[in-house]
Amino acid sequence: MTLINQRLALIGLGTLSLLLIPYVAMFFSTEVNWKTADFLVAGSLLLVLGLLIELVLRYVNTSKSRVFWIAAVVIVFALIWAQLAVGLL
């Protein structure tokens, strides 16, 4: 398995692992009440985040630029997540 395929597999497994947190929490608490659509949206956002970071790592050459673009991607992700969660804006 090449390095690129390994990183893509880690992105997929990381997404699934993070989605297991609310899934397991639903069994222990009534405060976590996710529907199928919630899992699909969260999974899509996490997968896109991972793939965008992968693209930055692949195509941006300098370390300074990588840090800038990864930070920009993470900030946009956090804003979208907060907007969907509580209607921040």
N, C-alpha and C positions, 0 to 999 in steps of 0.2 A: 504494500500500500504506500503510495507516495505521500509526501509531506502535505501537499494540498488536499488530498483526499482525507488524510487524518484530521486536518483542521476542520474540514467540512463535516466530518463525522462528529467531532467534538462539539461543533456548533449545534448540531441536531440533538445530540445527547444532553448538552447543557440546557437547551430549551425544554426538553422533556423533563429533565431533573427539576428545573425551576417550576414547572407546572405541577409537579407532584406535591409541592408544598401546600398550595391551597386545596388540592384534591384530598390530601390526608387531613388537613385542618377541618374540612367539612365533616369528617367523622367525629371530631372531638368538640366542636363548637357550633352553636347555631348562628353565630355572628358571621361566619363565612358561608355565604350562600351563592355560589357561582353556578351559572347555567352553562349549557354547551356553548352558547355564543360567546360568553366571557372567556372560556378557555380558548376558543378559536381566535378571538381578537388578541388576547395576551400572547398566545403562541405565535401568531403572525408578527406581532410587534417585536418579540424577542428574536425570532428567526431573521427578520429584516435587519435588526440591529447587528446581529452576529455577521450576517452576510455583508453589510456595509463596512463593518470594521475589517473584514477579510479583504474587501476590495481596496480599502485604504492601505492595508499592509502590503498588498500585491503591487499597486500601481504608484504609490507615492514613495519617492526615493529618500528624501532627507528626513532626519529624525524630528526636526522642528515642525516640518509640515505634517508629518504623521500625527504628532501630538495635537496640533491644531485641529486637523480634520477629525480625528477620533473624538476629541473633546466636543467639537461641534455636533457630531452625530449623537453622542451621548446626551448632550443638552437638549437637542430636538426630541430625542426619544423620551427623556424625562418630562418635558413639557407636554407631549402628546399623552403620556401615561397619566400625568396629573389631571389633565383636562378630561380624559375619559373617566377617571376615578371620582373626582369631586367637582368638576366644572370650575377649574381654577380661573380661567379667563372669561 
